[in-house]
């Protein structure tokens, strides 16, 4: 499901066979502001013109269409919007001055009509209420679609690493089974564990979407230094040169977490850092643990991040200069750290370094009932 980005204005197409510039509806639309955005009006005189607009413009929020004389042509166009152009997001409001042209119940259901504005005997408030209701409905549809798109993309993004690990292990086994023999079982076990970790990520992501609290009974008391070393050791590097750029150091402390979640956060941060320093021979990535502040830091001496981009780093779908990036990794890290009652922060100096800090809460071991 593609993600739909809302434009900076509400785009409203008005199909009117008569002069619309002096119409009260047009005057109300031009001065309206809804959810902080103004309305851009496309004043169209014919359905043929409107078809061209709908073919090339995907983020139209509202269609206001005159249904005065020939209802069949207008309804055919509305049907084409839903069926031919596959646009089920745009809201449709009819405008008419003739009671006989009002839609019946069947027409409202079949053509997915959202409202009606009479051309006569109507106040500005009535127009505003009808339009605002339609725009809010459009906004809600886009919001729901984006949440579902983010969920699907997040699952796909986070499953990539474990599946590649399984693929790599199985390929290695197929190529070297005769020489491995006894050690083959180790690779099979590693692959099996990678699959279990991936399934665990799906379960946790679904729980987060459904606003279920993290099940802290499943947490384990682990060493921050150990989980960092494990993440660095298990990460799927492209070559030995990239592996040599990553090191771990610091003072150890205990954290009560789901180790799979923390490891996946570290995978994301390591992968991002490697992307930006892979062609910088002297660059390095140092993962440090700090007992005093209960933090894990992933710091690279790469190109850095521009100050104006720092505030957007953890937004879903935000990417900057990363070819093929989904913009989901850091958003996932933020959601996960907050679910662990911690947080993640970034500070960077352009041309010098970038550092991400994972902050963990004070250690409080829950009492089991």
C-alpha positions in Angstrom: 0.0 0.0 0.0 1.7 3.3 -1.1 1.9 6.1 1.3 -0.1 9.3 0.4 1.5 12.6 1.4 -1.0 15.4 2.0 -0.2 18.6 0.1 0.3 22.0 1.9 -3.2 23.0 0.8 -6.6 21.3 0.5 -7.2 20.8 -3.2 -10.9 21.2 -4.1 -12.2 20.6 -7.6 -15.4 22.5 -8.4 -17.3 21.5 -11.6 -19.8 24.2 -12.4 -21.5 24.9 -15.7 -22.1 28.5 -14.8 -20.0 31.4 -13.5 -18.6 30.2 -10.2 -16.4 33.2 -9.3 -19.2 35.1 -7.6 -20.9 32.1 -6.1 -21.1 32.1 -2.3 -19.5 28.6 -2.1 -16.4 29.9 -3.9 -16.2 32.9 -1.7 -16.4 30.8 1.4 -13.8 28.3 0.2 -11.3 31.0 -0.7 -11.2 32.4 2.9 -11.4 29.0 4.7 -8.6 27.6 6.8 -9.0 24.0 8.0 -6.4 22.2 10.2 -3.9 25.0 9.4 -4.2 24.7 5.6 -5.9 26.9 3.0 -8.0 25.7 0.1 -6.8 25.7 -3.5 -9.8 25.7 -5.8 -9.8 24.2 -9.3 -12.6 26.0 -11.1 -13.6 23.5 -13.9 -16.4 24.2 -16.4 -16.9 20.7 -17.8 -16.5 17.1 -16.8 -14.0 16.5 -19.6 -11.7 19.2 -18.0 -12.2 17.5 -14.6 -11.2 14.1 -16.0 -7.8 15.6 -17.0 -7.3 17.0 -13.5 -8.1 13.7 -11.8 -5.8 11.8 -14.1 -2.7 13.9 -13.2 -3.5 15.0 -9.7 -3.6 12.4 -7.0 -4.2 14.4 -3.8 -7.6 16.0 -4.5 -9.4 16.2 -1.2 -12.9 17.2 -2.3 -15.0 17.3 -5.5 -17.9 19.8 -5.6 -20.0 18.9 -8.6 -23.1 20.6 -10.0 -26.0 18.1 -10.6 -28.7 20.2 -12.1 -30.0 18.8 -15.3 -28.3 15.6 -16.6 -27.7 13.5 -13.5 -26.4 10.6 -15.5 -23.3 12.3 -16.8 -22.3 13.6 -13.4 -22.9 10.2 -11.7 -21.0 8.4 -14.5 -18.0 10.7 -13.8 -18.2 10.0 -10.0 -18.4 6.3 -10.8 -15.3 6.6 -13.0 -13.4 8.3 -10.2 -14.0 5.4 -7.9 -13.8 2.5 -10.4 -11.7 3.7 -13.3 -9.2 6.0 -11.6 -9.3 3.9 -8.4 -9.6 7.0 -6.2 -11.6 6.1 -3.1 -10.1 8.9 -1.0 -11.6 12.0 -2.5 -14.8 13.2 -0.9 -17.8 14.0 -3.2 -20.3 16.7 -2.4 -23.2 17.5 -4.8 -24.4 21.1 -5.6 -27.9 21.6 -7.0 -30.8 24.1 -6.9 -33.4 21.6 -7.9 -34.9 19.2 -5.3 -35.7 16.6 -8.0 -31.9 16.1 -8.6 -31.2 15.3 -4.9 -29.5 11.9 -4.7 -31.6 9.0 -3.3 -30.2 6.5 -0.8 -29.2 4.0 -3.5 -27.2 6.7 -5.4 -25.5 7.8 -2.2 -24.4 4.2 -1.5 -23.5 3.2 -5.1 -21.5 6.4 -5.9 -20.0 7.0 -2.4 -21.5 10.5 -2.1 -20.5 12.4 1.0 -22.8 15.4 1.1 -25.0 18.0 -0.6 -25.0 21.8 -0.8 -28.0 23.6 -2.2 -27.2 26.6 -4.3 -30.0 28.7 -2.8 -31.1 29.4 0.7 -27.8 28.4 2.4 -25.6 30.2 4.9 -21.9 30.4 5.0 -21.9 28.3 8.2 -23.7 25.5 6.4 -21.2 25.5 3.6 -18.3 25.6 6.0 -19.7 22.6 8.0 -20.2 20.5 4.9 -16.8 21.3 3.5 -15.0 20.8 6.8 -16.7 17.5 7.4 -15.6 16.3 4.0 -12.0 17.5 4.4 -11.8 15.8 7.9 -13.0 12.6 6.3 -10.4 12.8 3.6 -7.7 13.6 6.2 -8.7 10.6 8.3 -8.6 8.2 5.3 -5.1 9.4 4.4 -3.9 9.1 8.0 -5.2 5.5 8.3 -3.6 4.5 5.0 -0.3 6.0 6.1 -0.4 4.1 9.4 -1.0 0.9 7.5 1.7 1.7 5.0 4.1 2.5 7.8 3.3 -0.8 9.5 3.8 -2.8 6.3 7.0 -1.0 5.5 8.3 -1.3 9.1 7.8 -5.1 9.1 9.5 -5.5 5.7 12.4 -3.3 6.8 13.0 -5.1 10.0 12.7 -8.5 8.5 15.4 -7.9 5.9 18.3 -8.5 8.3 17.2 -11.9 9.8 16.1 -13.2 6.4 19.5 -12.3 4.8 21.2 -14.0 7.8 19.2 -17.2 7.1 19.9 -16.9 3.4 23.6 -16.5 4.0 23.9 -19.4 6.4 21.9 -21.8 4.2 24.0 -20.8 1.2 27.2 -21.4 3.1 25.9 -24.9 4.2 25.0 -25.9 0.7 28.4 -24.9 -0.6 30.5 -26.4 2.2 28.4 -29.2 3.7 30.9 -31.9 3.0 33.7 -30.0 4.8 31.6 -28.8 7.7 29.8 -32.0 8.9 29.7 -31.6 12.7 29.7 -27.8 12.7 26.8 -27.7 10.3 24.3 -28.0 13.2 25.6 -24.7 14.6 24.8 -22.9 11.4 21.3 -24.5 11.3 20.7 -23.4 14.8 21.8 -19.8 14.1 19.4 -19.7 11.1 16.6 -21.0 13.2 17.3 -18.4 15.9 17.3 -15.6 13.2 13.9 -16.7 12.0 12.6 -16.7 15.6 14.0 -13.2 16.1 12.2 -12.0 13.0 8.9 -13.4 14.1 9.4 -11.7 17.5 9.9 -8.4 15.8 6.6 -8.8 13.9 4.8 -9.7 17.1 6.2 -6.6 18.9 5.5 -4.3 16.0 1.9 -5.5 15.8 1.5 -5.0 19.6 2.8 -1.4 19.3 0.3 -0.6 16.4 -2.5 -2.0 18.6 -1.3 0.2 21.5 -0.6 -2.9 23.6 1.9 -2.2 26.4 5.3 -3.9 26.1 5.2 -7.2 28.1 8.0 -6.6 30.6 7.7 -10.1 32.0 9.6 -11.2 28.9 12.5 -8.9 29.6 15.9 -10.2 30.5 18.6 -8.7 32.6 21.6 -8.3 30.2 24.9 -6.6 30.0 25.0 -3.5 27.9 28.5 -4.2 26.8 27.7 -7.8 25.9 24.7 -6.9 23.7 26.9 -4.3 21.9 29.6 -6.9 21.2 27.0 -9.4 20.1 25.4 -6.9 17.7 28.8 -5.9 16.2 29.7 -9.6 15.9 26.4 -10.7 14.3 25.9 -7.8 11.9 26.0 -8.9 8.2 29.0 -6.9 6.9 29.7 -6.7 3.2 33.4 -7.3 3.7 36.2 -7.4 6.3 37.2 -3.8 5.7 33.8 -2.5 6.9 34.0 -4.8 9.9 37.3 -3.3 10.9 35.8 0.1 11.1 33.5 -0.9 14.1 34.7 -1.2 17.7 33.2 -1.4 21.2 34.4 0.1 24.4 33.2 1.5 27.7 32.0 0.8 31.3 29.4 -1.9 31.6 26.0 -1.7 33.2 22.9 -3.9 33.3 19.7 -3.2 31.4 16.3 -5.0 31.7 15.1 -5.3 28.1 14.1 -7.6 25.3 17.6 -8.3 23.9 16.2 -8.8 20.4 14.8 -5.3 20.3 18.1 -3.7 21.5 20.1 -5.7 19.0 17.9 -4.6 16.1 18.2 -1.0 17.1 22.0 -1.4 17.1 21.8 -3.1 13.7 20.0 0.0 12.3 22.5 2.4 13.8 25.5 0.4 12.6 24.0 0.0 9.1 23.3 3.7 8.8 26.8 4.6 10.0 28.5 2.1 7.6 26.5 3.5 4.7 28.0 7.0 5.2 31.6 6.0 6.1 32.1 3.1 3.7 34.1 5.1 1.2 36.0 7.1 3.9 39.3 5.1 4.6 40.0 6.8 7.9 36.5 6.9 9.3 35.5 4.8 12.2 32.4 3.7 14.2 32.8 3.5 18.0 30.1 2.0 20.1 30.5 3.1 23.7 28.7 2.2 26.9 28.4 4.8 29.8 27.7 3.5 33.3 27.2 7.0 34.8 24.4 8.0 32.4 23.2 4.5 31.5 23.6 5.1 27.8 24.9 3.4 24.7 26.4 5.6 22.1 27.0 4.8 18.4 29.4 7.5 17.0 30.8 7.7 13.5 33.4 10.1 12.2 31.5 10.5 8.9 30.1 13.4 7.0 27.7 14.5 9.8 24.1 15.8 9.5 23.0 19.3 8.6 21.4 21.1 11.6 18.1 21.7 9.8 17.7 17.9 9.3 18.3 16.8 12.9 14.7 17.5 14.0 13.3 15.3 11.2 15.6 12.3 11.7 13.1 10.2 13.6 10.1 10.9 11.4 8.7 8.0 9.4 9.7 8.0 5.7 12.3 10.8 6.2 15.5 10.2 4.3 18.4 12.5 3.5 21.0 11.5 0.9 20.6 7.8 1.4 20.0 5.9 -1.9 17.4 3.2 -1.5 16.6 4.2 2.1 13.0 3.7 3.4 13.1 6.3 6.1 11.8 3.7 8.6 14.8 2.6 10.5 15.3 5.6 12.9 11.5 5.9 13.4 11.5 2.3 14.5 14.4 2.9 16.9 12.6 5.9 18.4 9.3 3.9 18.9 11.2 1.0 20.4 13.3 2.9 22.8 10.3 4.8 24.1 8.5 1.4 24.5 11.4 0.4 26.7 10.9 3.5 28.8 14.0 5.0 27.4 14.8 7.3 24.4 17.2 7.9 21.6 18.9 11.2 20.8 21.2 12.4 18.0 23.8 15.1 17.9 26.0 15.9 14.9 28.5 18.3 13.6 28.6 18.7 9.8 31.8 17.4 8.3 32.9 15.9 11.6 30.8 13.3 13.3 27.3 11.9 14.2 26.4 10.3 17.5 23.3 8.5 18.5 22.7 7.9 22.2 20.4 5.3 23.6 19.2 6.2 27.1 18.0 3.4 29.4 15.9 3.9 32.5 17.2 3.1 36.0 17.2 -0.6 36.7 14.1 -1.7 38.6 13.5 -5.4 38.5 9.7 -6.1 38.6 8.4 -8.5 41.1 6.8 -11.5 39.6 3.4 -12.4 40.9 
